[in-house]
Amino acid sequence: MAPIVLVHGIFNHVRGATPEEAALRRAADCRPRLAESLGRLSVEVPELVMAYYADLLRPELPEQAQSARDDADFEGLSGGQQAKAAEWLVAAGAPVLEDPQNVGLAPLRQMLGWLVDERGGRLGAAVREQMIRRLERTLVTNLRELEAYTSWPERRRTVRERVAAVIQREMPAVLIAHSLGSYVTYETLHAFPELEVDLLVTVGSPLRVPSLARRLDPGLRAGRGTRPAGVGRWVNIADVGDVVAVPPKLGEVFPVEQDEICDNGLGFHGFGGYLANGLLAAAIAPYIS
């Protein structure tokens, strides 16, 4: 049994690996970053396990087509998906440049540029363009993988079952869920109320993105989310510039005990940046030391 179970977000598919191999690889990738933060508290990293499900959200496409899909940009989105991207960016604080239902590629990139300028300050042209591209790729990949999860009932059920099986097997004290993984985890813990964790930590969570919150299972009640029965304490952490975690504080809608805003620098959405953050270490240390 592992004291910590991680639930990954986007960008975690491992081509050519079995789910078991991919889970081991992703857990090994995360361990050094968690060691950074816990080390500052003189706490050793215990055994940790990754609940891996990225393979379940990949359509069976030829490798060439899959590679094109991975090169995520706004051009590859449908009109409806572009409208969702616009709604997401408005929730992140970008100005409404035109009707989100009829938004075009140029306004979407203008909205991204506004966010980069607002949060990044004065950047050189090359760095600014790189940041816009990173944000675009992050947002598009989130939209695609979240749509794959929420739109395919059978795979939604299968993803939940796999994550639940890991939690049931490991019986962790701490469950750390990142990005799309926080959405999956919220639904999984509700679908399997017998699962118990002392501490749930959500990082970079899109649970409050309007278009996604409307599709939650179970849905919001009178605009509020409910606590999974087996969760002892819930802490949420979001980076101030994380375009996925918008609005950043979950406490206005979900029953979290602690809502924290941090600054991970250029690693605004990466799981590693959150794992290396002192706020996360302080939250989980009492449960593993």
C-alpha positions in Angstrom: 0.0 0.0 0.0 1.2 3.5 -0.9 0.6 6.5 1.4 0.2 8.8 -1.7 -1.7 8.2 -4.9 -1.4 10.7 -7.8 -4.0 11.2 -10.5 -2.5 12.8 -13.6 -3.9 15.4 -15.9 -3.2 16.1 -19.6 0.0 15.4 -21.6 0.5 12.0 -19.9 -0.1 9.4 -22.6 3.0 7.1 -22.9 3.1 5.6 -26.4 4.2 2.0 -26.6 3.9 1.3 -22.9 1.4 -0.9 -21.0 -0.8 1.0 -18.5 1.3 -0.6 -15.7 4.6 0.6 -17.3 3.2 4.0 -18.0 2.0 4.4 -14.4 5.5 3.5 -13.0 7.1 5.9 -15.4 4.9 8.8 -14.6 5.2 8.2 -10.8 9.0 8.1 -11.2 8.8 11.4 -13.1 6.9 13.0 -10.2 8.9 11.8 -7.3 11.9 14.2 -7.6 9.6 17.2 -7.7 7.7 16.2 -4.6 11.1 15.5 -3.0 12.0 19.2 -3.6 9.1 20.5 -1.5 9.1 17.9 1.2 12.8 18.1 1.6 12.5 21.7 2.7 10.4 20.3 5.6 12.9 17.5 6.3 10.2 15.0 5.3 11.1 12.0 3.1 9.0 11.1 0.1 7.1 7.9 0.9 6.0 5.4 -1.7 3.7 6.9 -4.3 1.6 5.4 -7.1 0.2 6.9 -10.2 -3.4 6.2 -11.2 -2.9 6.1 -15.0 -5.8 6.4 -17.4 -4.5 8.5 -20.4 -4.5 5.5 -22.7 -8.3 5.2 -22.3 -8.9 8.6 -23.8 -6.9 8.0 -26.9 -8.9 7.2 -30.1 -7.6 4.2 -32.1 -5.9 6.3 -34.8 -2.9 5.5 -37.0 0.3 6.9 -35.4 0.6 9.6 -38.1 -2.9 10.9 -37.4 -2.3 10.6 -33.6 0.8 12.8 -34.0 -1.2 15.4 -35.8 -3.7 15.3 -33.0 -0.9 15.9 -30.5 0.2 19.1 -32.3 -2.6 20.9 -30.6 -3.7 24.3 -31.8 -7.0 26.3 -32.3 -7.1 25.4 -36.0 -7.9 21.8 -35.1 -11.0 22.7 -33.0 -14.5 22.7 -34.3 -16.7 25.8 -34.1 -18.3 24.5 -30.9 -15.0 23.8 -29.3 -13.7 27.2 -30.2 -16.7 28.7 -28.4 -15.8 26.6 -25.4 -12.2 27.9 -25.6 -13.5 31.4 -25.7 -15.7 30.8 -22.6 -12.7 29.3 -20.8 -10.5 32.3 -21.6 -13.2 34.7 -20.5 -13.4 32.8 -17.2 -9.6 33.2 -16.9 -10.1 37.0 -17.1 -9.5 37.7 -20.8 -11.7 40.5 -22.3 -14.6 39.5 -24.5 -13.6 40.5 -28.0 -16.7 39.2 -29.8 -19.6 36.8 -29.4 -18.0 33.6 -28.0 -20.4 31.5 -30.1 -18.9 33.1 -33.3 -15.3 33.6 -32.1 -12.6 33.2 -34.7 -9.0 32.1 -34.5 -7.6 35.6 -34.4 -9.7 36.7 -31.4 -8.8 33.5 -29.5 -5.1 34.3 -29.9 -5.7 37.9 -29.0 -7.4 36.8 -25.8 -4.4 34.5 -25.1 -2.0 37.4 -25.8 -3.9 39.7 -23.4 -3.5 37.1 -20.6 0.2 36.7 -21.3 0.7 40.5 -21.3 -1.4 40.9 -18.1 0.4 38.2 -16.1 3.8 38.1 -17.7 4.6 41.7 -17.8 6.9 43.0 -20.5 8.3 40.0 -22.4 10.4 39.9 -25.5 8.5 39.1 -28.7 10.0 35.6 -29.0 9.2 34.7 -25.3 5.7 36.2 -25.6 5.0 34.1 -28.7 6.3 31.0 -26.9 4.1 31.6 -23.9 1.0 32.1 -26.2 1.8 28.8 -27.9 2.2 27.0 -24.6 -1.1 28.4 -23.4 -2.8 27.5 -26.7 -1.5 23.9 -26.6 -2.5 23.5 -22.9 -6.0 24.8 -23.4 -6.6 22.8 -26.6 -5.3 19.5 -25.1 -7.5 20.1 -22.0 -10.6 20.6 -24.2 -9.9 17.5 -26.2 -9.2 15.2 -23.3 -12.0 16.5 -21.2 -14.4 16.1 -24.1 -13.1 12.6 -24.7 -13.8 11.8 -21.0 -17.2 13.5 -20.7 -18.6 12.6 -24.1 -18.0 8.9 -24.2 -20.1 7.2 -21.4 -18.4 3.9 -21.6 -14.9 5.3 -21.4 -16.0 7.7 -18.6 -17.1 4.6 -16.6 -13.9 2.7 -17.5 -11.6 5.6 -16.4 -13.4 5.9 -13.1 -13.2 2.2 -12.5 -9.4 2.1 -13.1 -8.8 5.1 -10.8 -11.0 3.6 -8.2 -9.2 0.3 -8.4 -5.9 2.0 -7.7 -7.3 3.9 -4.7 -8.9 0.7 -3.3 -5.7 -1.3 -3.7 -3.4 1.3 -2.2 -5.7 2.7 0.5 -3.7 6.0 0.5 -3.8 8.7 3.2 -3.3 11.4 0.5 -4.8 11.7 -3.0 -3.3 14.4 -5.2 -5.2 15.1 -8.4 -4.0 17.4 -11.1 -5.9 19.2 -13.9 -8.2 16.8 -15.7 -7.4 14.3 -13.0 -9.2 16.5 -10.4 -12.3 16.3 -12.5 -12.0 12.5 -12.9 -11.2 12.1 -9.2 -14.2 14.1 -8.1 -16.5 11.9 -10.1 -14.7 8.7 -9.1 -15.0 9.4 -5.4 -18.7 10.1 -5.8 -19.3 7.0 -7.9 -17.5 4.8 -5.4 -18.5 6.3 -2.0 -16.8 3.4 -0.1 -13.4 4.8 -1.1 -11.8 6.7 1.8 -8.8 9.2 1.8 -7.8 11.4 4.7 -6.7 14.2 2.4 -7.7 15.2 -1.1 -5.4 17.8 -2.8 -6.6 19.2 -6.1 -4.1 21.2 -8.1 -4.6 23.2 -11.3 -8.2 22.1 -11.2 -10.8 23.1 -14.0 -13.8 22.1 -11.8 -15.1 25.6 -12.0 -14.8 26.2 -15.7 -18.4 26.9 -16.6 -18.7 24.6 -19.6 -17.1 21.7 -17.6 -19.0 22.3 -14.3 -22.2 22.0 -16.3 -21.2 18.4 -17.3 -20.1 17.1 -13.9 -21.5 13.8 -12.6 -23.0 14.3 -10.1 -24.1 17.7 -11.2 -24.0 20.9 -9.1 -27.0 21.4 -6.8 -28.2 25.0 -6.6 -24.8 26.0 -8.0 -22.9 24.0 -5.4 -20.8 20.9 -5.5 -21.0 18.2 -2.9 -18.2 16.5 -0.8 -17.4 12.9 -1.7 -18.4 10.8 1.3 -15.0 9.3 1.9 -12.9 12.5 1.8 -11.7 13.7 5.2 -10.2 17.1 4.2 -10.0 18.8 0.9 -7.2 21.3 -0.1 -7.1 23.1 -3.4 -4.1 24.9 -4.9 -4.0 26.9 -8.1 -1.3 29.0 -9.8 -2.2 32.6 -10.3 -1.4 32.3 -14.0 -2.9 28.8 -14.6 -5.3 29.2 -17.5 -6.8 25.8 -16.8 -7.7 26.5 -13.2 -10.3 29.2 -13.7 -11.6 30.6 -11.6 -8.8 29.4 -9.3 -10.6 29.2 -6.0 -12.9 26.2 -5.7 -14.3 27.1 -2.3 -17.0 29.4 -3.7 -18.6 26.3 -5.3 -17.1 23.2 -3.7 -16.7 22.3 0.0 -12.9 22.7 0.3 -11.3 23.5 3.7 -8.3 25.3 2.3 -8.0 27.3 -1.0 -4.5 28.5 -1.9 -3.1 30.7 -4.7 0.5 30.2 -5.6 3.0 31.3 -8.3 4.9 28.5 -10.0 6.5 30.8 -12.5 6.7 29.6 -16.1 5.5 26.1 -14.9 2.0 27.6 -14.5 0.1 24.4 -15.1 2.6 21.5 -14.9 2.1 18.8 -12.3 5.8 19.1 -11.3 5.5 22.7 -10.4 2.6 22.0 -8.1 4.4 19.0 -6.5 7.5 21.1 -5.8 5.5 23.9 -4.2 5.8 24.5 -0.5 2.0 24.9 -0.1 1.4 21.4 -1.2 4.2 20.0 1.0 2.8 21.8 4.0 -0.6 20.4 3.3 0.4 16.7 3.0 3.3 16.5 5.5 1.1 15.9 8.5 -0.5 12.9 6.8 2.7 11.1 5.7 5.3 11.9 8.4 
